[in-house]
């Protein structure tokens, strides 16, 4: 931009200057001509005034007749004014006083001679005395020189004025032309850079102002159309955004679907129960890892026709365990429990016998029992996509059921014994021989009484067990002395011990041990242990009870041990001693009463008192049971 | 000559009552408390009928029965045996009869008088 201006500026400046110079040149020429023209007149008047002045100057000294001074004066003026060729003073009776420059005058002396009378004014007499005449002769050349000097002076003045004028003109042009243009250019630059709200502020009412206004109008129009474009852009962008959003929603939905699908597959894969799925043509579609435990499926089998050819209608019933026989890893038996009817599923029961198979597996179980439900797989519209078999593992349920019925049968059997005793007692009393009744009556009845007690005890144990199962085996805790408990327990079994002539040895410990316990339950524990010790000991043996303090992981306990030297417990059976319905084989052989519940209940009681129970034993070498309970420290 | 009945039962009380009742029907009685003794007494004593409990020490009733039914001596082998037990499921009865027992009696369902009557009826046939 600067360059442009530069050129314009100088162009205009140059033109102005040129014009000025020409203008002034012209004027100057004419003026000079005029100066030359009036030269003669000027000279004349110059001469006139000069001679007049001289006359006045000389008059005094002439009056005073100071002729030497006058001469000096005349010389002085003559020498100092180069235009004067000659000065002469004429006075009557006097020799002319003259000055002479020595120059030869080029022009004729006419017109160059000026004279004037020298007068003296006498104030007192009010008289004018004519003293003489002064005459000068001007030298035109010299006068020209003076004039030239004047010309030069004028020239310099004119030049100075030109410059001044040019500058002024320049500034005026700058203001009215350059500035507005510059402003407009700047403004347009701003507009061009995007600010369509910018307006050129040109207050000129001339063409530039008009240009600026038109530019502003154009800017307005631009802005409007830009606005329209922007609006269009905005709506395009909105459309784009919502499209993108739709796309991203779709993506999200797709991802979610994938996730769901993966989740479903994960669930299926992690399902413990085997699942087998076939499609509507009877081809294998899907099986989960759990299936592979029992079936010889591999990924190669996917797509393989599993079921025998049959009606499409009967695919579900063809999809039976019979059809899957060839894939089974182990020998098995199965049974159809429920035929598939309309809307109902086929149910089969499968028993797998691991013990009889050649394939050794990791199962410790001998058997597994499954309930298998076969159902159709449909889509949301009810169209059948395939069929699914789910194997529900009933083994544990069945074994629990089995244990329950075992328990009931054991309990029932155990009840039968005592009940038989009462029955036969009563029978004897009712139907016995008269003679014998008298002697044996009390015996029979008290036997019946004892046996009845046993039944009550058994029923109590059953109730305890059921309460433990339900979690209702609540304790009421109190501070009790261990010594008191042991004493009480020993006392309660003293009759039993006496019968077998068994001696129970125990000693009061140095320290008094107090525990927080449910007295009734804790009594039960020690009674039970002692009863067992007696039951499984041989006659005339000894049972030792020891009470001692024990410290474990920063807590204090009392440890009570009950040691017998009876039949002991075989190593294989030791793990199950505390379990619910267990009675060791050797104990059962003894046919001593026992529901198998005692130790289960005992363990439960001990553990709910934050205690521990364990034992050491060998077959026929007796058993020592240990109980550890936390004590209350003073 | 009265018949000899061997009573195999480890519960003394029940044994006594049973014995008295059998005796009152005019039979002679002998007793065994465990499987080994029972076997010995059957082989040596050759009773005319055995009342055999199942849950007894050492050999249990079924084992005794099996052993008897496997003996060489025909007479002993064919000794009549009534199982006297409180195991009372159907399959126990079937099992016992399959093993060669002549009858299966559930103690809780029967009284000593009825046992003696059954013995008597058996000998009548």
Interface residues (C-beta under 8 A of the other chain):
Chain A: X409 X413 X416 X417 X419 X420 X421 X423 X424 X425 X427 X428 X431 X432 X433 X436 X447 X588 X589 X590 X591
Chain B: X10 X11 X13 X14 X17 X18 X20 X24 X55 X56 X57 X58 X86 X87 X88 X89 X107 X108 X111 X112 X113
